[in-house]
Amino acid sequence: MAIATIVSRVTGLLSKVLLIAVIGAETLGDSYQAASTLPTMINELLLGGVLTSVAIPLLVRAEKEDSDGGESYAQWLITMGTLILGVGTVVAMACAPLLTDVYISDSQDANPELVTAFAYLVLPGIVFYGLTALLSAVLNARHVFGLPTWAPVLNNLVVIVVLVVYAMLPGELTLNPVHMTDTHLLVLGLGTALGVAVQASVLVPALKKTGFQFKWRFGWDSRLSEFGSLAFWVLLYVGLGLASMTVLTNVATSATGTLTAFNYQWLIAQVPYGVLGVSLLTALMPKMSRAAAHNDNDAIVRDLLFGNRMSAILLMPFSALMTVSGLAIGLAAFAWGNSGVEGGTRIGLALALSAFGLVPYAVTLLQLRVFYAMKDARTPTLIQALIVAVRIGLLYLFLAVSEPGNAGQLAVGVSLAMSLSFVFGAIVGQVWLRVRLGRLRTGFTIWTVCLTVVASSLAFAVAKGANALVQSLIGIGNPVVAAWVEVILVTLIGLPLAFGLLAAFRVPEMKPAIDKINRLVRRR
């Protein structure tokens, strides 16, 4: 699963790099970014949030309690889910122009007609996103984990092929006026939906191999009523997130290229969390749930403390890497094709100035999972409401202080608003858990964070110094080549040195890794 996650992130990043190289980071790029996020947002509102927080435990329970191993319940869940997703897709497509009006601002830099045209083509992906989550849940309940983790890789590969085909098409996409029959528009829009369809369809053979026989099963299952209140709070949580992203998109589309810059810096920032943070959360969630089931608050606090400290240890060095070399990362990864140095610079600056939010983001998500482990879906929603309120306020503040039309300044402002809102969320979550669970040993967590900051600062100061020396000796004139040299040098020197300093500081969580390395060395 870890390998599949890494491959998925790498191929996803490759597809994004190719996308910005092919369509650029200006009006076309922003319009595509705005439209392509609609299916995921609507799927979350219709089914995704409830499925991940409420419906999946029902599958496990049905497998244990039902005489048919939960097959009829799984059939019912897939049937009703498909029905909800289908109706939602039809309504969304009928309301595509309205969604565009709500989702993007009326700035002269935006192109509502192009966003609407893309929306018509990509909104069918709502069904396939939902089915991917549904089928993956059924497979996981039957102890099949591999293929659901690999399925997004196929989606990425399809998108890569589509972008290559798009790049080979003669001419350019016509923006004034926008024609739904434009070949460029059809290839990009339908190709995006095709990738999601492939992602969902590959799970069907795997489900059949488990012995599952599907048939349509309509009606109502009484067990879902037990989770009605939980589902309400989860839906409200998702709705608040969608409202936040709607405001963010409206603000970001006030300057051409801002939305693309934000989305791409967020993609880069999520890579270390997706590989390390998610793995940590996945490992801790069952332990916290068992502790909560036994009302063992001491065990919950121990797991929370461990999770917070490990989040800082694992992610702070990557946060430092993106802070000191964010500009180089943006240039190395995205200063290609139609994006150019200007587009890569926007992304890099936004990444460098907002990477400090990586650890608070991981801590906030861990805190919310503690509440879910205690079967409390209300508190995470209230915390989400506070985070969203702060984020929206910051978004409009940065919009007001940015120069009109300056995409670089606004991209940094939008990214800062996101990171600062998670800093606020981590503080609120810690205080709320202190009230709920008692003493959390917050000082111990803060001490670990300070150690990781010191270790990372020293390590990457050395790494940046080494890079400056090499660059001065070689004298590289091309900014993109120089950026690649910096990313490679700073990463290879900074990350090992940062973790080595943490080991030298005798951070307790580093001891298992040190012991493992010592055993391997002795064997050699």
N, C-alpha and C positions, 0 to 999 in steps of 0.2 A: 504493500500500500504506500509506503514511504517513497519507494522508487517510482511508482506510478504518479504520485503527487509531484515529484521533481520533474518527471518527463512532461507532465501536464503543464506545469508552470513554464518550462523551457519552451515547449511548442506554442503555448499561449503567448509568451513574450515574442517569439519569432513571428507569429502571425500579426501581432500588434506593430512590430518594427516594420514588417512588410506593408502593412496597411498604411502607416503614416508615410512611408516612402512612396507608395503608389498614389494616394489621394491627398497627401499633404496635411497640414495642420491649420488650414484656414477655413473658409466657409463650407466647403465640401466635407472636410473632416469633422467639423463641429456638427453639421447636419446629420451625418451618419452616426456619430457618437450619441447624439440626442435620441434619434429614432431607435437605435439598436438596444438601448437600455430599457425601452418601454416594455418589451415582452417579459423581461426578468422582474421588473417592478410589479407588473400586473399579476404575474404568476405568484409572486410572494403574497400579494394582497388576497388573491383568490384561494390559494392552497398552500403555498410553500412554507410560510411561517407556521401555520397550524400543523402541517405534516411533520415538520422537524421537531416541534415541541410537544405535540399532543397525540397525533395519530399513530406514530411509530410504536410507542409502548403498547397500544392496543393490539397491534399485529403480534407482538411477542406473547402477550397475554392470551390471545385467541389460539395461538399455536399450542400453548400448554393446556388450555382448558377445553377446547372444542374436540369433539370426537373425530373430526376429519382433519385435525392438525391445523386448523385455522384457514383451510383452503376456501371455504365458502365466504368467510369474512374478508379475505384478501380479494376474492372476486367482487364482492360488494364494494370494497373500497376503491378498486380500480374502475368499476362501472360508474359509481357516483362521482369519482374524481374526474373521469373523462367527460362526463356530462357537464359538471360545473365548469371545467376548463373550456369545453366547446362553446357553451353559451357565453362565457366571458370573452372568448376570442371574437365571436360574432359581434357582440356589443362593442368591444374595443375597436374593431375595424370600422363599424358604422360611425363611431365617435372619433375617428382618427383626426379630423380637422380640429375638433374641440380639444383633444389631448394635446395637440401641437400648440394651440393657443394657451393652454394652461401651463404646459411644460417649458416653453421657451418665451423669452421676453419679446416685445415688439421692436427691438433694436433694429436699426437699419443694417447692422452687421449680420443678423440672422436671416435665414431663408426659410420661412414657414412652409412654402410650397414644396421645397425639397424634403424637409423633414416629414411632411405629411405623405409624400410619395414613398419615401423609404418605409414609413410606418405601415402603409398598406401591405408592403411586401414582407416585412419582418414580423408583424404581429401574429401570424399563424404559429410562430415559434412558441407562443404561450402554451399551447397544447403539449408540445414536445418537451418543454422545460418541466412542466408538471408531471408528465408521464415518466420522464427520467427519474424524478424524485420518488414517484410512486413505485415504480418497478425496482428501483434501488432499495427502497424500504422493504419490499417483500423479499428480495434476495438477501438482504442483511439479516432479516428475521429467520431465514433458512440457512444462515451461516455461510453465505457466499459474499465475499468482500472484494475480490480481485477485480472482476470485470467492471462493476460500477465505478471503481476508481480509475480504470483505464478508459472508460467511455468518453470523457471530455477530451482525451488526446485525439480521438478520431474526429471529433468536432473541429479541433484546431487544425488538423491536417486537411480537412475539407475546405476550411476557410483559406488556408495557404494556397491550395490549388485554385480556388475561385479568384484570389487576388492575382495569381500569375496569369490566369486567363484574362482578367480585367486589364492588366498591364499590357497585354498583347493586342487588345482591341485598338483599331485605328481611331483617331480623333479623340475628342474629349466629351464628357457629360455636359449636356446643354443645361445651363442654369436659368436662362431667361429667354423663353419660358421653359418650365419643367414639363417634359412629356413622359407619361407613364410607359410609353412604348420605347423609350430610349434604351438601346441595348446595354449601355454601361450601367444604367440604373437597375435594369432587370437582373443582370449578372450579379451585381453586388448585393442587391436586396434579397433575391431568391436564393443566391448562394449562401447567404448568412442563415436563412431559414433552413436550408438543406443540411447544413452542418449540425444544427440542433436535432433535426429529424433523424440523422444517422446516429447521433449520440443516444437517442431513445430507442431506436429500432434494434441496435445490437444487443440490448438487454433481453429481448424477447426469446431468442434461442437459449440463452443461459437460464431463463426462468423455466423453459420447457424441460431442460436437462435435470432440473430438480424434481421433476415429476408433477409440476403444477399444471393443471388443466383449467384453462380460462373459459368462462361463459358469462354472458351478461346476467347480472343479478341486481334487480332494482328493489326499492323499498327502503326501510329505515332499520338500523340496528340500534337497539336500546342502549348498548354500551357507550355509544358516542354521547348520550345525554349526560353521563357522569362527568364528562370533560367540557361541558358547555361553558362554564364560567372561565375555565382555563383558556379555552379557545377565544373567548371574547377579549381577554386581556392580551393574548398573543396577537390577535388581529389588530387591536389598538396599537400595540407596540410596532407592528409592521407598518400600519398607517402613518404613525408619527415619522418613521424612517423615510417613507415615501414623500411625505410632506417636506421633510428636510431636503431630500434630493431634488424635489421640484423647485424649491426656492434656490438651491445651489445652482441648478441648471439655468434658471432665469437670470441670476446674477452673472454666471459665467458667460452666458451668451451676449452679454452687454459689450464684449470686446472680442473680435474675431480671433480664434485660436486659444482662448482661455480654457474652454471646456476640454478640448483635446489635451492641453498641457496638464490640467488637473487629473484627468483620467489616466494618463500615462505615468505621471509621477506616483499616483496611488497604486497602479499596477506594479511598479518597481518596489514600492515600500511594502507591498503585501507579500512579496516572494519569501523573505525570511520567516514571516509569521505563518504563511501557508504551509511551510515545510516543518518548522520547529514549534511555533506556538500552537497550531492546531493539533499536532501530535501530542504535546504536553496536555492540552485540554481534553483530548480523547482519552488519555491514560488516567487522568484525575477524575473525570466525570463519574465513572462507575463507583470509585471509592467514596466520593462525596455523597453519592446517592445512597449507598449502603449505610454510611454513617448517619445520614439524615433519617433513613428508615428506622434506625435504632435510637433516634433522638440523642445521638452521641455528638454533642456540640464540640467537645474537646477535639475529637477526630476531624471534624469539619474545619476547625480553626487550624489544626496542624496541616491539613491538605491545602488550605487557602494560603497559609504562610509559605509552604513549600512551593506552591504554584507561582506566587508573586515573586519570590526570590529567584526561581528558575527562569521566569520570564525576563527578569532583568539581566541575569547572567547570560542567557542564550541570545537575547535580542539587542542588548545595549551595544555590543561591538559592531553589529550591522547598522544600527542607528548612527553610530559614529562614522562608519565608512560612508554612508550616504550623506552625512552632513559635510564632511571634509572634501569628498569627491563627487558630490551630487551633480555639479556642473559637468564634470568629465563623464559621468555615467550618462547624462542626458545627451551629450554630444556623441559619445561612442555608440550609443544604441539607436538614436533617433535622428541624427543629422545627416540623413540620407535622402536621395530623390527629391520629391517635391517639398519635403519638410525643410531641408537645408539647415545651416548652422543656426539661423534665427529660431526655428522651431525647436531644435535640440537644446538651445540655450534656455528657452522658456521653461521647458520641462525640467532641465537640470537645476535651475535656480529654485523652482517650486519644490523640488525634491529636497535640495540641500537645506532650505530654510524651514521645512516642516517635518523632517525626519525624526525630530525629537519626540513626536507623538506616537512612535511605534510601540514603546514599552507601555505607556498609559493605555493605549488601545488594547493591548493584550491583557493588562490587568483588569480593565473595565469588563471585558468579555468574560473573564474568569469569575469576577464578582457576581455578574448576572447569572452565571451558571450555578453558583452556590444557592441563590434564591430558587432557581428552577429545581435544584436537587431537593430543596425543602418543600416542593410542590407549591411554591408561591410565584405565580405569574403576574401578580398585581404590582409588586414592588419594582421589578425590572421595567415595567411600563412607566411607572412614575419617574424612575431615574432617567429613562429614555426621554420623557417629556421635558425634564430639566435640561438634559444635554442638548436636545433639539432647540429649545428656547435660547440657550446661550449661543449655539451655532448660528441660528438665524440672525440674532443680534450682531454677531461678529461679521457675518457675511455682508450685511447692509452697511456696517461700519467701514469695512475695507472697500466696499464699492464706492462709498462717499469720499474716501480719502485718496482713492486711486485716480490718476489722470484719465480723463475720458478717452476711451479707445486704446489705452495702453494695456495690451494683453499680458505683457510680462509682469507688470505690477499687480494686475487683478488675479493672475494665476497664482502668484505668491500669496495674495490675500485670501483667496478661497482655500488654498491648501493649509494656510495658518489657521483659519477658522475651524477646519476639520480637526487638526491636531490639538488646538487649545481646548476644543469642546471635550476631547477625550481626557485631557489632563483634569478638567473640571469633573468629568464623570468618575474618574478613578478616586478623586478626593471624596466626592459625595458617596460613592459606593462603599468606601472604607468606613466612613462615619456611620452610614446606615447599618452596615454589618456589625460595627462596634456596639450599636444600640441593641441589635438583635441577638448577637452571640456573646457579648462580653469582650473581655480583653483579647486583642488580636496580635499583640506583640508588633505593633506597627513600627516601633523604633528599630527593631531588628531588620525589618524590610527596608526601611530608609537607609540604614547603615550599609546593607548590601547594595542598594542602588548607588550610594556614594562611592563604594569600592569599584563598582563597574564603570562609573563615570571617570574616576581617576585612572583606572587601568586602561580604558579605551582612549582617553585623552593622551596619555603618555605614549601608547602604542601607535596611534595614528599621527602624532606629532613626529615621531621617528620616521614613520612611513612616508609622510609628506616631505620631510627633509631629504630622505633618500631619493624620492621622485624628483625633487627640485635639482638635486645634484646630477642625476642621470640626464634629465632634460637639458640642463645647461651644457653638459659634456657632448651630448649628441646633437643638440640644436635642431630639433624637429620643427619645420615650418608649417606643416599641415595641421590645423587645429584638431581634426578628427583623429588623425594618427597619434598626435600628442595625447589626446584624451584616452585612447586605447592603452597607450603605454602607462599613463597614470593609473587607470583602473586596475590593470594587471599588477603593477608594482605595489600600489597601496593595499590591494586586497591580499596579495601573497605575503607581504610583510606585516601589515597591521592586524589582521585577524588572528594569526597564530601568536603574535606577540601579546595581543590583548588577553587571550585565554591563558597564555603562559603567565602573565602578570597576575591574573586572578588566582591561578594555582599558587604562585609565589606568595600572594596575600593570605593564603590558607583559607580561602572561602570554602566552607564545609561541603557545599554541593559539588565542588570540583574533585573531591577526594576519590569517588568511584572511577572517574575518568583517569586520574593520575595512577591509581592502583592498576587499572587495566593496562595502561601504557607500560608501567614497570614490569608487569608480568610478561608482556610481549617482548620487551627488551631482554629480560632474563632468558626467555626461550631462545632468542636469537644467539 
